[in-house]
Amino acid sequence: MLTRTGRVVDQRRLLGHLDRLGRIGADDRGGVTRPGFGAADRDAHRYVAEQARALGLVSTVDAAGNLFVRRRHAEPDRQVLLIGSHLDSVTYGGRYDGTYGVVAALEVLATLADRPEPLAYEPVAVAFANEEGTRFPSPFFGSKAMVGAVDQPESIVDRDGCPLRDPLRAAGGDLDALPSAAWPAGRLAGFLELHVEQGPVLENAGVPVGVVDVVTGRTVFDIVLRGRQNHAGTTPMADRCDALVAAARVVLAIEDLARQRRLCSVATVGILAADPNVTNVVPGAVALTAEIRDGSAGRLAEAERAVSQILAGLDPRLRVSLDVTRLSAPVATAERFRSATAAAAADLQLPVMTLPSGAGHDAQIVAAAGPVGVMFVPSHDGISHAPQEFTAPADLVNGANVLLGTVMSLLDPP
C-alpha cells in the first residue's frame, strides 16, 4: 500500500535498524537492558547518528544528551515539526519501547530528505535522553530539558550515588550548559510520537493503528506505616500493632480504587518492604510505594483524597507518613494531529481506533511547548517492559507509513 503521495518508508531498512538496535544492550533474558547515559545507550545513540549520516542527514547532540537529526539543508529559522521518542530502556526490557519511534522517525526524515520546498515546518527527528529513568531516577530528563523543566540537575545521582555530570558528558551533553537545551517559545510547531501500545487494546480489537486522545496522569504515594515490633510467639493477637497487616489492607484498598470503586483507571502497589523482615518477629514498620493513573485530572484528585482516607482509617496506634508526588498531569493530544493521523491511516486503508495512553511518554512533557500527537501500533499479548515485548513486522511498517503520511500532510503549506 502507498500513501496518497506514493511515498513509503524503506521497510527492510526500518526492520533492520530495529534488529541491530535490539542487539545493543541485549541481556541474558532475551531482552534489552539499556539504561539512560550508560554505555549501551551511548552505543545506540551513536548507531542512529551514524545511520543518519549514511542517509545524508545531519545529527547533533544538545546539552541534555538529546540526539536530533535534520535534513542537510534544513531551514534553521523555520518552526520545527519534531518526531521521535527515546532509545533507553528499563532493565530486562523489550526491543521496541521507544526505539521503534526513533527508527520510524529516522526513516520518515530519510524519505523527506529530498522533498522540494516549500514546507510549512522543518521536520526533525529526536531521540530523547533518559526517558525511563532506569539508572538516573530523573525520567523524561531529555524532554524536560527541552521545555526548561529539569529541577536541580546537580542533585541527580544514580542509586550508587554517582552524579549525572560525567555520564552526561560521555553522552555528549554538558550539565553546566543545560539551560541551552531549552527551546525558545514558538520554535516548536508540534511533536509526533509513534510507539508500541504496551497494552492489549489494539490487538484485542484487531485494529492496526491507534490514535491517542489523552496521555495518562500519574501520582505516586510513598507510605510508611510504623507499628510495634515484638516477639511473634509471645505477643497475643489482641495486643499486636502489626505494620505489615495494616500494609496488606492498604494494598488491597488501593487496588480497589480502580478495580471496584472505579475512581481511577489503574492503581498499583509496586514496592513493599517490611522491617525487620524476620520470620519470628511482628513487623514494626513497612514502607510501600503506590501509584494511580488516569486521563482525568479531576478523577486523579478524587483518588488521591481516597488514599488519604484509607490511611486515616487504619489502627490509630499506627504512625503513618505519606508523601505524594504528582509525576505528571493528563495531557490531551491535538485534534489537528489526531485528524491527520486518522486520514493518513485511511489513505493506507488501515482501520484506526481512538484510545488513551496508560503509559507516560515524552509527548506529555513536550506538550508544555506545543501541540502533540501520539499514535500506537499493537503489542502482542499487551506485553511491554519485558523481553517478550513483540510487535509484528507488518504492524511496524504500517505504523511508520502512517507516521510518514501524517507528517507529510502537516508539512503541506496552508
Buried (B, 14 or more C-beta within 10 A) or exposed (E): EEBEBEBBBBBEBBBEBBEEBBEBBBBEEEBBBBBBBBBBBBBBBBBBBEBBEEBEBBBEBBBBBBBBBBBEEBBEEBBBBBBBBBBBBBBBBBBBBBBBBBBBBBBBBBBBBEBEEEBBBBBBBBBBBBBBBBBBEBBBBBBBBBBBBBEEBEEBBBEEEBBBBEBBBBBBBBBEEBEEBBBEEEBBBBBBBBBBBBBBBBBEEEBBBBBBBBBBBBBBBBBBBBBBBBEBEEBEEEEBBBBBBBBBBBBEBBBBBBEEBEBBBBBBBEEBEBBEEEEEBBBBBBBBBBBBBBBBEEBBBBBBEBBEEBBEEBBEEBEBEEEEEEEBBBBBBBEEBBBBBBBBBBBBEBEBBEBBBBBBBBBBBBBBBBBBBBBBBBBBEBBBBBBBBBBBEEBBBBBBBBBBBBBBBBBEEE
